Amino acid sequence: MDKSITKILWIIIVFAIAMGMLESAVVIYLRDILYPEGFEFPLNPVRPDLVWTEILREVATLVMLLGVGLLAGRTAADKFAWFLFAFAVWDIFYYIFLWLLVSWPESLMTWDVLFLLPVTWTGPVISPLIVAVTMMGFALLIVYPGNGKSDPAIPGRKIRIPRLSWILLISGSVILITAFTWDYSGFVLEKMSFKDIWTLPQSQVHSMVHEYVPRKFNWGLFSLGEIVILSGIFVFWKSSR
């Protein structure tokens, strides 16, 4: 096992844990402002400037994690792997710090708002954690391929992610995103049509949206997405042996 790769691994772990702590602190402050009696659905109305600030914060977080991958990796596959690894560690420790600091979530089945782009993503806490563990495993397969011919210690090594893997990984990711947005999007479309979203007064749209309370997570779609992604990881593993 290449010591330089292991050193990068631990540096990224420490960085991602620190990012997880920072993220949890920001969310704790937001919840203290918006939900002084405790976070729960339906969501309280939020000023437009705060919504845009939150969206920009999420984008900035992704840029920071992507920057870690670009700096740490030597090849395109390495850069992608380190981005995945940093993202996974950050996400896991975000929830760990929330639980340690404010005893939330109450359980792994507690619902959370996961993301805001392009629409609101929601799901039980365990669902993004499953995805994070999958990302972490795939990243480690890339940076530690486990054979002499493509060992990280050999200069000029070239780890390639096959086209079939990319097709499966992207397809699985789209399915997962659909699963995360399924319940919220279904609720919105029960209240209004696509045309209404763009033509009704924004105050009326926001009023209806803020009535949303999670109902049922689409575990079928989620499981399908995970299976498709794991299939893509398996294709990569076979090709790198």
N, C-alpha and C positions, 0 to 999 in steps of 0.2 A: 504494500500500500504506500503510495507516494506521500512523503511527509509534507511536501509543499501543498498538495491538494488538501490534506487533512488540516493544515494550518489555515488555509482559506475557509474551509468548512467551519472551523471554530470561530473565526473572525465574523463570518456571516451570521452564525448562530447568536453571538453576543449582540451584534448590530440589530438583528431582527427582534430579539427579545426586548431590547431597548425601545425599538419602534412600537412593539406591542404594548409596552408600558405607557408610552406617549399617547398612543391611540386610545387606550382605555381611560387615561386621565381626561382627554378631551371629551369623550363620551360621558364620563361622570359629571363633568362641568355642565355639559349640555342638558343632561337629564335633571340636574339640580335646578337649572334655570327653567326648563320647560315642563318638568314633572316633579315638582317639589314634594308631592305626596307619594312618589314612586312611579316608575315607568310601567305603563300598561296600554293596551289597545282599548278603544280607538285612539289614534294619534291626535295630540292637541294641535290646533292650528299654529303654523310657523310663519313668521314674517318672510316675504320673498327674498330679502337680502340675506337672511340666515340660511334659506334653502340653497341659494347660489353659493354662499360661503361653504356649505357642507359639500356640495357637488365639487367645487374647486379643490377642497381638501382631499376628497377621494381621488381626484385626478392626480393631485400632487403626490399622494401616497403611492400610487401606481408608478409614477415617474421615478420616485426615489428607489423603489424596489427594482425597477427596470435598470436604473443606473448601477445598482449593485451588481446585477448580472453582467452588464456591459463591461464594468471594470474588472470583475473577477475572472471572467471567461477568456480563454485563448482562441476558441473557435466558436462558430455560430451555435453549435449544439451545446457547448459549455456555457455560453452566455444565457441561453434559454434555460438550461438546467439550474444555474445559480439563481436566476430570477424566480423560477418555480420554488426552489428550496427556501429562499428568503421569504417569499410570499406565504408559504406554508407555516414556517416557524412563527412569523409575525401574527398570522391569523390565530394559531393555536394559543399563543401566549397573550394575545388580546383578551381572549375569554378567560384564561387562567387568572390574569390580573383583575379583571372585573369581578370574578368570583372571590378572590382573596380580599379585595378592597371594599366591595359593597354587597357581597354574598349574592350576586346575580351572575348567571341565571340560577333559578331554583333547581332546575334539572336540565338534562341534555335535551329534553323534549320541549323546553320553553321556546316560544316563538320570538324571533328577532327580525328587525329590519336589517338586511344584509348589504344592500347596495341601492343606489338611486338612479343608475344609468342603464339602459335608456328609459326604463320605468322602475318602479319600486320592486326590489327583490325581497321576499320574505321566506322564512322557513324555520323549522326547529333547529336549535343550536347544533345538534349532532350532525346535521346535514353538511354545513360548511366544514366541520371538523373531519368528516369522512373524506371530503374532497381534498382537504389539506394533507391528510395522511397519504392519499393517492399521489398527489403532486410531489410530496417529499420522496416517496419510494421511487418514482420515475426519475427524479433529479439525481438521486444517488446511483441509479443504474447507468445514467449517462456519464457521470464524473468518475465512477468506479466500475468500468465495464467488466472487470473480472477476467480478462485474458491477456496473455503476454503480447499478442500481436497489436493490441490497441491500448496498451497500458498508459495511464496518464504520465508516467515517468519518462516515456519515450518521446524525444522531441519530434515534432511534426506529425504526431498522431492525428488521425482523422476519423472522428466518430460521426457517422451520418445517420440521420433519422429517415428511414425509408418513406417513400411517397404514400404507401398504404397506411403506414402509421400516422402520418399527418392527416390523411383523410378520416381515419377513425377517431383521432384525437379531436379534430375540429368538429366532426359530426357529434361526438359525444358531448363536447362542451356546449354546442348549440342546444342539445336535448336537455342538459342540466340547467342552462339558463331558462329554457322554457318551463322546466319544473319549478324553478325558483320564482318565476313571474306568473305562474299559472293561476294561483288563487287570487292574487291581487288584480290581475288583468280581467279575470272572470267577474270579479265583483264590480269593477268599473264598467264593464260592458253590459252588465245587468242594469246598471243605473242610467247609462247613456250610450249613444252610438258613437262611432268614430267621428262622424260629422259634428255631433254635439260637443265633443272634446275641444274642437277647434272653433266652433261658432258660438257656443254659450258664453256668457260673461264668466271671466276667470273666477270671480268670487263664488259663483254658483257651482262651478266645477270643483273648486277647492272644498266647498262645503260638503258636497257629496263624497268626495274622496276621503275626507276626514271621518267619515262614518265607518270606514273599513275596519273590520275585526277578523283576523285569520280564522278560516273555517276548517279546511282540510288540505294537508300537504299531499301533492301528487307523488307518492312514493313509487308508483309504477314507472312514471317517466324518469324519476331520479335514478332508480335502479337500472333502467335501460341505458341511461347516459353513462353511468359508472361502468356497466358491462362493456359498452362500446369503447370507452376510454381504456379500460384494462385490456381489451383486445388489441388496441393500438400499442400499448406498452409491451404486450407479449410479442407482437410482431417485431418490435424494436429489439427486445431481448434475444429473440431467435437469430436476428440478423447480425447481432454483435458478438455472438459466441464464436 
